[in-house]
């Protein structure tokens, strides 16, 4: 079964969307695993607040707007990466420690991977939303994911500051996971920004090489 790249004219009920059911099952398993045996319940809830909001948006919008299977795959991968980080806290992630030992790194870089993935994996779904749902011009749909990634990343760092220094000081160090890097916030923003640029550039190159004309939205 091939991935559906364009939004179909008819809405597909969830029970008939094989790929989406697979992605949803994989994510729910990862999410459940992230809670079972987590190292800090309070930090897990803080880390997953945005996950609850994001899933609520996807569920609410599904009846009227549906992403392509490719976009749902990218969203699933990103959410799985995020919830895996929430299980141990980003700074104490086992995969990050493995990378640190394998490549002789100075710190646990798992948080850097997720921040980069935010831009790299979600730029295409955002582009699809602007192009197919909102019918924006192609150049706007290309630039907006980059701009939104940059602004959301900056806003998220402000949320982290507020959560860690104002509302939940006891969870501050675990939630921020700066690992002593005074430029941690700026580097996280830059990585997400870079990921979105790389993703949109790849999409443009693939379209040009493959001479792919994306169909207009039927909405």
C-alpha positions in Angstrom: 0.0 0.0 0.0 1.5 3.3 -1.0 1.4 6.4 1.1 -1.2 9.0 0.1 0.6 12.2 -0.6 -2.3 14.4 -1.5 -5.5 15.0 0.6 -8.3 13.0 -1.0 -11.6 14.5 -2.0 -13.5 12.3 0.4 -12.9 12.1 4.1 -11.6 8.7 5.2 -12.9 7.4 8.5 -10.2 6.4 10.9 -11.3 2.7 10.8 -10.6 2.7 7.0 -7.3 4.4 7.2 -4.8 1.5 7.6 -1.7 3.6 7.8 -3.1 6.1 10.3 -4.2 3.2 12.6 -0.7 1.8 12.4 0.9 5.2 13.3 -1.6 5.7 16.1 -0.9 2.3 17.5 2.8 2.7 17.4 2.6 6.1 19.1 0.2 4.9 21.8 2.6 2.1 22.6 5.6 4.5 22.8 3.5 6.9 24.9 2.4 4.2 27.4 6.0 2.9 27.6 7.2 6.4 28.3 5.0 6.6 31.3 5.7 3.1 32.7 8.9 3.3 34.6 9.5 7.0 34.0 12.0 8.6 36.4 9.8 11.6 37.4 6.0 11.6 37.2 5.7 15.4 37.6 8.3 16.0 34.8 6.5 13.5 32.6 3.3 15.4 32.9 5.0 18.7 32.2 6.8 17.3 29.1 3.6 15.8 27.8 1.3 18.8 28.3 1.9 19.9 24.7 1.4 16.3 23.5 -2.1 16.3 24.9 -2.9 19.7 23.2 -1.4 18.5 19.9 -3.3 15.2 19.9 -6.5 17.2 20.7 -5.9 19.4 17.6 -5.3 16.4 15.4 -8.4 14.6 16.7 -10.6 17.7 16.4 -9.5 18.6 12.9 -9.6 15.0 11.5 -13.3 15.1 10.5 -12.9 18.2 8.4 -9.2 18.3 7.5 -6.9 15.3 7.0 -3.2 15.3 6.5 -1.6 12.9 4.0 -0.2 9.6 5.3 3.3 10.9 4.8 2.5 13.9 7.1 1.0 11.6 9.7 4.1 9.4 9.6 6.4 12.4 10.2 4.2 13.6 13.1 4.2 10.1 14.6 8.0 9.9 14.5 8.4 13.3 16.1 5.9 12.6 18.9 7.6 9.2 19.5 11.0 11.0 19.8 9.5 13.5 22.2 7.8 11.1 24.5 10.8 8.8 24.6 12.7 11.9 26.0 10.0 12.5 28.6 10.5 9.1 30.1 14.0 9.8 31.4 14.1 13.6 31.0 16.0 14.8 28.0 19.3 15.3 29.9 19.3 11.7 31.2 18.1 10.0 28.0 19.9 6.6 27.5 20.2 7.0 23.7 21.8 10.4 24.3 24.4 8.8 26.6 25.1 6.1 24.1 25.8 8.8 21.5 27.9 10.6 24.0 30.1 7.6 24.6 30.2 6.4 21.0 31.3 9.8 19.6 33.1 11.1 22.6 30.7 14.1 22.9 30.8 16.7 25.7 27.1 16.2 26.7 23.9 14.3 26.2 22.6 15.6 22.9 19.2 13.9 22.8 17.5 17.2 23.4 19.3 18.6 20.4 18.0 15.7 18.2 14.4 16.4 19.2 14.7 20.2 18.7 16.2 19.6 15.2 13.4 17.0 14.5 10.8 19.6 15.4 11.7 21.6 12.4 12.8 18.8 10.2 9.8 16.5 10.7 7.0 19.0 11.1 7.8 21.5 8.4 6.2 19.3 5.7 2.9 18.8 7.6 2.8 22.6 8.2 3.5 23.2 4.5 0.7 20.8 3.5 -1.7 22.5 5.9 -1.1 26.0 4.4 -1.0 24.7 0.8 -4.0 22.3 0.9 -6.2 23.5 3.7 -5.8 27.2 3.6 -4.9 27.5 -0.1 -2.0 29.8 0.4 0.4 30.4 -2.5 3.2 28.0 -2.9 5.9 30.5 -1.8 4.0 31.4 1.3 3.5 27.7 2.2 7.3 27.3 1.7 8.3 30.2 4.0 5.7 30.0 6.7 6.8 26.6 8.2 10.3 28.1 8.6 9.0 31.3 10.2 6.6 29.4 12.5 9.3 26.9 13.5 11.5 29.8 14.5 8.8 31.7 16.4 7.4 28.6 18.1 10.8 27.5 19.2 11.5 30.9 20.7 8.1 30.9 22.4 8.7 27.4 23.7 12.0 28.5 25.3 10.0 31.3 27.1 7.5 28.6 28.3 10.4 26.5 29.6 11.7 29.6 31.5 8.3 30.3 33.0 7.6 26.7 34.0 11.1 26.1 35.5 11.7 29.5 37.2 8.2 30.7 38.1 5.6 27.9 38.3 7.4 24.7 39.0 10.8 25.5 40.5 11.2 22.0 41.9 11.1 20.6 38.4 13.2 23.4 36.9 16.6 21.6 36.4 15.1 18.4 35.1 12.6 20.2 32.7 15.2 22.6 31.2 18.0 20.1 30.9 20.6 22.8 29.9 23.4 20.6 31.3 25.4 23.7 32.1 25.3 25.3 28.7 24.4 29.0 29.0 23.5 29.1 25.2 21.3 26.0 25.4 18.1 27.9 24.4 19.7 29.7 21.5 21.2 26.4 20.1 17.8 24.7 20.4 16.1 27.4 18.5 18.8 27.4 15.8 18.6 23.6 15.4 14.8 23.6 14.9 15.2 26.5 12.5 17.9 24.7 10.5 15.7 21.5 10.5 12.8 23.4 8.9 15.1 24.9 6.2 16.6 21.6 5.3 13.2 19.9 5.2 11.6 22.5 2.9 14.7 22.6 0.7 14.5 18.8 0.3 10.8 19.0 -0.7 11.6 21.7 -3.3 14.5 19.7 -4.7 12.4 16.5 -4.9 9.6 18.4 -6.6 12.0 19.9 -9.2 13.9 16.7 -9.9 10.7 14.6 -10.1 8.7 17.3 -11.8 5.9 16.8 -9.3 2.9 19.0 -9.5 0.9 18.9 -6.3 -2.8 18.8 -6.8 -5.0 21.7 -5.7 -7.0 21.3 -2.6 -10.5 20.1 -2.9 -11.5 21.9 0.3 
